[in-house]
């Protein structure tokens, strides 16, 4: 019979502690800015592909 592995909470405790602590020194970017940059990059790539086809 296999042993029951009860180390789930103990092994995830470090990750929970890591994600609970917020770093105030990091760069803060709003979600709208990330989506805007992604859409802008797609538009630039599509325009470049249209204007300069290979």
C-alpha positions as CSV (number, residue, x, y, z in Angstrom):
1,X,0.0,0.0,0.0
2,X,1.4,3.4,-1.0
3,X,2.1,6.0,1.7
4,X,-0.1,9.1,1.8
5,X,1.8,12.3,0.9
6,X,0.7,15.0,3.4
7,X,3.4,17.6,2.4
8,X,1.1,19.7,0.2
9,X,0.6,22.6,2.6
10,X,4.2,22.6,3.8
11,X,5.6,22.7,0.3
12,X,3.3,25.5,-0.8
13,X,3.8,27.6,2.3
14,X,7.0,29.2,0.8
15,X,5.1,30.1,-2.4
16,X,2.3,31.6,-0.5
17,X,4.7,33.7,1.6
18,X,6.5,34.8,-1.6
19,X,3.3,35.9,-3.4
20,X,1.8,37.5,-0.3
21,X,4.7,39.9,0.1
22,X,4.5,42.8,-2.4
23,X,7.7,44.5,-3.5
24,X,7.2,48.3,-3.5
25,X,10.5,48.8,-5.4
26,X,9.2,47.2,-8.6
27,X,7.9,48.9,-11.7
28,X,4.1,49.3,-11.6
29,X,2.3,49.0,-15.0
30,X,-1.5,49.2,-15.2
31,X,-3.3,46.3,-17.0
32,X,-4.7,48.8,-19.6
33,X,-1.2,49.9,-20.5
34,X,-0.1,46.3,-21.1
35,X,-3.1,45.6,-23.3
36,X,-2.6,48.9,-25.1
37,X,1.0,48.1,-25.8
38,X,0.1,44.7,-27.1
39,X,-2.5,46.1,-29.4
40,X,-0.1,48.8,-30.6
41,X,2.5,46.2,-31.3
42,X,0.1,44.1,-33.4
43,X,-0.9,47.2,-35.4
44,X,2.8,48.0,-36.1
45,X,3.5,44.5,-37.2
46,X,0.5,44.4,-39.5
47,X,1.4,47.8,-41.0
48,X,5.0,46.7,-41.5
49,X,3.9,43.5,-43.2
50,X,1.5,45.4,-45.5
51,X,4.0,48.2,-46.4
52,X,7.1,46.0,-46.7
53,X,6.1,42.6,-47.9
54,X,8.8,39.9,-48.2
